[in-house]
Amino acid sequence: MNQVKVLLEEKEMPRQWYNILADLPTPMTPPLHPGTGQPIKPEDMAAILPMNLVEQEMSPHRWIDIPVEVLEKLILWRPSPLMRAVNLEKILDAPVKIFYKNEGVSPAGSHKPNTAVPQAYYNKIFGVKRLSTETGAGQWGSALSMACQMFGIQCRVFMVRVSYEQKPYRRLMMQTWGAECIASPSERTKTGRKVLAEHPDSPGSLGIAISEAIEDIMGDSEARYSLGSVLNHVLLHQTIIGLEAQKQMAMLGLYPDVVIGCAGGGSNFAGLALPFVRDKIHGKNIDIIAAEPTSCPTITRGPFAYDFGDLAMTTPLLAMHTLGHDFVPAPIHAGGLRYHGMAPIVSHLVKEGIVGGRAYNQLETFKSGVQWARCEGFIPAPETNHAIAAVMEAAMQAKEEGKEKVILFNWSGHGLVDLASYDAYLSGRLIDYTMPDEEIDRAKKTVGQYPKP
Amino acid sequence: MNQVKVLLEEKEMPRQWYNILADLPTPMTPPLHPGTGQPIKPEDMAAILPMNLVEQEMSPHRWIDIPVEVLEKLILWRPSPLMRAVNLEKILDAPVKIFYKNEGVSPAGSHKPNTAVPQAYYNKIFGVKRLSTETGAGQWGSALSMACQMFGIQCRVFMVRVSYEQKPYRRLMMQTWGAECIASPSERTKTGRKVLAEHPDSPGSLGIAISEAIEDIMGDSEARYSLGSVLNHVLLHQTIIGLEAQKQMAMLGLYPDVVIGCAGGGSNFAGLALPFVRDKIHGKNIDIIAAEPTSCPTITRGPFAYDFGDLAMTTPLLAMHTLGHDFVPAPIHAGGLRYHGMAPIVSHLVKEGIVGGRAYNQLETFKSGVQWARCEGFIPAPETNHAIAAVMEAAMQAKEEGKEKVILFNWSGHGLVDLASYDAYLSGRLIDYTMPDEEIDRAKKTVGQYPKP
């Protein structure tokens, strides 16, 4: 009987997060203050984030201690199991071993609580009484709702309307954990009202929802904003995934040749990949691949440029791969991948050639996900299906090359709250979207007005 | 930092199931052939179950080997973690330690795959090509769908209509795993058509759905029926839960004073409890409590009598606590607890005073479940909320008595596919149902026509 799970005891859980900024071979392009055009200072971010998280966002330290109050919540589901997909390996009949970190074991069913818990904690000790945030598919919103409830602070979530309607159960999770969930664009904010006036049927986007959440806390000194991806400190909190995976692979005496994650804002991908990126910087030979949708091909087709993180241009200018902050992606079911930009850290690594990107059509990703569910049991989230499609491609490539490979990927979450999308796929109602070239040209024009990174 | 999880490695997983029949202080009352009034023989069951499972159903052996092909699937999520509810302990402020087996970690989100996998396996090696079954809340139907897919046999599920409508995601899970799901009562069977003719709006019941599933396989020599609870071999497969729990408690140097599970047909309760029942028979002092709904109070108010397992009277006469095979329970959201009968093994243990029962109203169970979710993170299934209500009552009792107690319960499944019920609760649309005394009188009249056990 093949071993399919590698478990870590609670006492083996990493006690520090890993900060890639300490190891980058070339420095990151700094975020700019849109007014002055100068690199932003910590105090510029103080209105929207608590200062303890701002410090983490800008920290140069390689290792950052995880507070014990955070560990006490994370151990409800962490360390997550490293699992081997032996049934899929048999079907693919390729010379590969396929391992995955099962982040679906968290109460919210995804990797998102890994950063929701520390964010709620740091806000709590900073004296914040209420957090406002955006969510795409709802994985982030539900995770933050749970974390805020655990630390006794209020939570308001602006949920991208297409997902709000497609995924009612995510809203119900947020409410069960005591949060308020609002479809975005909404009538609650100037940004929302403006979008609705122009596009009453707008499906919404993460860019719009971020603007609404930030506007929502402005003027309330006891409220702050919280972001579930993109920023450095979010990726930092997710590195616990990769750090655990390194220990677990070492227990097997194995090391991955290929590391894969799906990427929307970049946090689950980076959470697994960054500790391996460190090894790659120090000479390891690894393919590190971010899988994204063809309908929102930020890494594979978007320019690397300064752009805003949100529609209303309230964030700093971030140097990143972007499709333009006013881009509204097609209503694919992988709502968590519908983001115009990409984490600056991930974008930097792509620019440096350390990380690569691959884009997949919606139908191919669901085909991969159903095949997975039927042999490995666990039903993946639509976002995760992108990673599985990339795994299958990598396995086929190994077969063609005749090379034995160890593939490791981030199984970022389960799809039990996304089953309407499987219904649409199985009943033939799902379609593919590919971003047209004109949209790429438009994106280049949009970002052309800002400084060059 | 308190330890909250006790993990077992795959190699520590039990290799045998435990058969309580070998240790009962008094013999079970045998099932009767309804035609002859004589104890049924193996060949009487051969039309609906494969003979290898019939043998298991009647086996006198204390330990029964788990086939390696079954273990290879179970290790996808087993051994399940034993967890300590430290956050709830703090809130309850009672002198108790609360432990639970988290059976929500399976791909189907409940304990049901523990028997679905061996049932699909034994049918497969017996040459069966298609299984037909019933399901209440859908936890069983989804589990069997997954298991059949893993072993390459077809699966058809008759799902109690009220749950089919309340829980569309369960149907979608079954379809994702390749099964066919039909609302019961249906037009597919004589039984279904008869019920619909008399009650076109019938919410259905497990008793009706069982009849439909059995009727569905009659005359198809390559098809068999599969039951997700009640029968001896089903409870046998679930004992892996309790066997693991005993190892895990021993690792902590602890032993439970109170063992709790919710009970519909009795399988998750028995799965945890039976290995502890063995200890109780041998002198251990343990309270063993089955938690059930006041709307379907089989153990606490139903007579112990011979009755049929299904509406159409196609099963053998089983000696059990029953509310009458024609009883249609109120449409509570804990669909898995809407069964008129109770596993003969559990009923026997109740009759012998080894196991006790407690009944809870729907609103109390959801109040308990929301409190759980808000401190422990994981959102429980509505069925599981009954066990949590019993845990809270046991904790309060320990507080009143001023006694330190270790409470162990079966967290039988998560509620992520049952969130509509939380929505109903949180928005004040949920009501309580208590079974009226007249219904108990009616039940007694129904079973009065059969032999006395």
HADDOCK unambig.tbl for C-alpha pairs under 7 A between the chains (distance, minus, plus):
assign (segid A and resid 1 and name CA) (segid B and resid 72 and name CA) 6.49 0.50 0.50
assign (segid A and resid 4 and name CA) (segid B and resid 75 and name CA) 6.97 0.50 0.50
assign (segid A and resid 4 and name CA) (segid B and resid 76 and name CA) 6.75 0.50 0.50
assign (segid A and resid 72 and name CA) (segid B and resid 1 and name CA) 6.52 0.50 0.50
assign (segid A and resid 75 and name CA) (segid B and resid 4 and name CA) 6.96 0.50 0.50
assign (segid A and resid 76 and name CA) (segid B and resid 4 and name CA) 6.75 0.50 0.50
assign (segid A and resid 105 and name CA) (segid B and resid 105 and name CA) 6.76 0.50 0.50
assign (segid A and resid 107 and name CA) (segid B and resid 377 and name CA) 5.46 0.50 0.50
assign (segid A and resid 107 and name CA) (segid B and resid 378 and name CA) 4.49 0.50 0.50
assign (segid A and resid 146 and name CA) (segid B and resid 374 and name CA) 6.98 0.50 0.50
assign (segid A and resid 146 and name CA) (segid B and resid 377 and name CA) 6.54 0.50 0.50
assign (segid A and resid 149 and name CA) (segid B and resid 374 and name CA) 6.20 0.50 0.50
assign (segid A and resid 150 and name CA) (segid B and resid 374 and name CA) 6.69 0.50 0.50
assign (segid A and resid 150 and name CA) (segid B and resid 375 and name CA) 6.01 0.50 0.50
assign (segid A and resid 169 and name CA) (segid B and resid 419 and name CA) 6.05 0.50 0.50
assign (segid A and resid 172 and name CA) (segid B and resid 419 and name CA) 6.11 0.50 0.50
assign (segid A and resid 172 and name CA) (segid B and resid 423 and name CA) 6.24 0.50 0.50
assign (segid A and resid 176 and name CA) (segid B and resid 370 and name CA) 6.58 0.50 0.50
assign (segid A and resid 176 and name CA) (segid B and resid 422 and name CA) 6.79 0.50 0.50
assign (segid A and resid 177 and name CA) (segid B and resid 373 and name CA) 6.80 0.50 0.50
assign (segid A and resid 177 and name CA) (segid B and resid 374 and name CA) 5.55 0.50 0.50
assign (segid A and resid 370 and name CA) (segid B and resid 176 and name CA) 6.58 0.50 0.50
assign (segid A and resid 373 and name CA) (segid B and resid 177 and name CA) 6.80 0.50 0.50
assign (segid A and resid 374 and name CA) (segid B and resid 146 and name CA) 7.00 0.50 0.50
assign (segid A and resid 374 and name CA) (segid B and resid 149 and name CA) 6.21 0.50 0.50
assign (segid A and resid 374 and name CA) (segid B and resid 150 and name CA) 6.69 0.50 0.50
assign (segid A and resid 374 and name CA) (segid B and resid 177 and name CA) 5.55 0.50 0.50
assign (segid A and resid 375 and name CA) (segid B and resid 150 and name CA) 6.02 0.50 0.50
assign (segid A and resid 377 and name CA) (segid B and resid 107 and name CA) 5.46 0.50 0.50
assign (segid A and resid 377 and name CA) (segid B and resid 146 and name CA) 6.57 0.50 0.50
assign (segid A and resid 378 and name CA) (segid B and resid 107 and name CA) 4.49 0.50 0.50
assign (segid A and resid 416 and name CA) (segid B and resid 416 and name CA) 6.99 0.50 0.50
assign (segid A and resid 416 and name CA) (segid B and resid 417 and name CA) 6.66 0.50 0.50
assign (segid A and resid 417 and name CA) (segid B and resid 416 and name CA) 6.66 0.50 0.50
assign (segid A and resid 417 and name CA) (segid B and resid 417 and name CA) 6.73 0.50 0.50
assign (segid A and resid 419 and name CA) (segid B and resid 169 and name CA) 6.07 0.50 0.50
assign (segid A and resid 419 and name CA) (segid B and resid 172 and name CA) 6.13 0.50 0.50
assign (segid A and resid 422 and name CA) (segid B and resid 176 and name CA) 6.79 0.50 0.50
assign (segid A and resid 423 and name CA) (segid B and resid 172 and name CA) 6.24 0.50 0.50
